[in-house]
């Protein structure tokens, strides 16, 4: 699960994954956007907006610590350090 921090994500949008150092680790297209809705379980969406918590399919190499973003983005989201 991930939270969209800004913008809109749509099925078939091109995306990249950036690691914490800003290096591109994967490229692809969003093939599915899923969310959870109570008793319905996972529900497929055509798009998600900033603030939505979703699952995104379409990248094979991306990990939970990577920033999934538009190919135009050059900097990953800053990591939060826990003490």
C-alpha positions as CSV (number, residue, x, y, z in Angstrom):
1,X,0.0,0.0,0.0
2,X,1.2,3.5,-0.7
3,X,-0.2,7.0,-0.3
4,X,-0.2,9.4,-3.3
5,X,1.6,12.6,-2.0
6,X,0.6,14.8,-5.0
7,X,-1.1,14.7,-8.4
8,X,-3.2,12.1,-10.1
9,X,-2.3,8.5,-11.0
10,X,-4.3,6.8,-13.8
11,X,-4.1,3.3,-15.2
12,X,-1.7,3.2,-18.2
13,X,0.3,6.3,-17.0
14,X,4.0,5.9,-17.5
15,X,5.9,5.8,-14.2
16,X,9.5,5.3,-12.9
17,X,10.8,4.2,-9.5
18,X,13.6,6.2,-7.9
19,X,15.6,4.9,-5.0
20,X,16.6,7.0,-2.0
21,X,19.8,8.2,-3.9
22,X,17.6,9.4,-6.8
23,X,18.7,6.6,-9.2
24,X,16.1,5.2,-11.5
25,X,15.6,1.5,-10.6
26,X,12.5,0.7,-12.7
27,X,10.3,2.0,-15.5
28,X,6.9,0.9,-16.6
29,X,3.2,1.8,-16.8
30,X,0.5,1.5,-14.1
31,X,-1.4,-1.6,-15.0
32,X,-3.7,-1.7,-12.0
33,X,-4.8,0.7,-9.1
34,X,-6.4,-1.1,-6.2
35,X,-7.8,0.2,-2.9
36,X,-9.6,-1.4,0.1
37,X,-13.2,-0.6,0.8
38,X,-14.5,-2.2,4.0
39,X,-16.5,-5.4,3.4
40,X,-15.9,-5.2,-0.4
41,X,-12.2,-5.9,0.1
42,X,-9.9,-4.8,-2.8
43,X,-11.6,-2.6,-5.4
44,X,-10.1,-1.7,-8.8
45,X,-9.9,2.0,-9.6
46,X,-9.2,3.8,-12.9
47,X,-7.5,6.7,-11.1
48,X,-6.3,7.8,-7.7
49,X,-5.7,11.4,-6.4
50,X,-3.3,12.9,-3.8
51,X,-4.2,11.5,-0.3
52,X,-5.6,8.2,-1.6
53,X,-4.0,5.0,-0.2
54,X,-3.7,2.5,-2.9
55,X,-1.8,-0.5,-4.4
56,X,-0.2,0.0,-7.8
57,X,0.8,-2.7,-10.2
58,X,3.1,-2.4,-13.2
59,X,6.7,-2.2,-11.9
60,X,8.7,-5.4,-11.4
61,X,11.8,-4.1,-9.6
62,X,10.5,-1.3,-7.4
63,X,10.5,-1.8,-3.6
64,X,8.7,-0.2,-0.7
65,X,11.4,2.4,-0.1
66,X,11.3,3.7,-3.7
67,X,9.4,6.8,-4.9
68,X,7.0,5.8,-7.8
69,X,6.5,8.9,-9.9
70,X,6.1,10.5,-13.3
71,X,9.2,10.2,-15.6
72,X,9.5,14.0,-15.3
73,X,10.3,13.8,-11.6
74,X,14.1,13.9,-10.8
75,X,14.2,13.8,-7.0
76,X,12.7,11.1,-4.7
77,X,10.5,12.0,-1.8
78,X,12.7,12.6,1.3
79,X,12.9,9.6,3.6
80,X,11.6,9.9,7.2
81,X,14.2,8.9,9.7
82,X,12.9,7.2,12.9
83,X,14.9,7.5,16.1
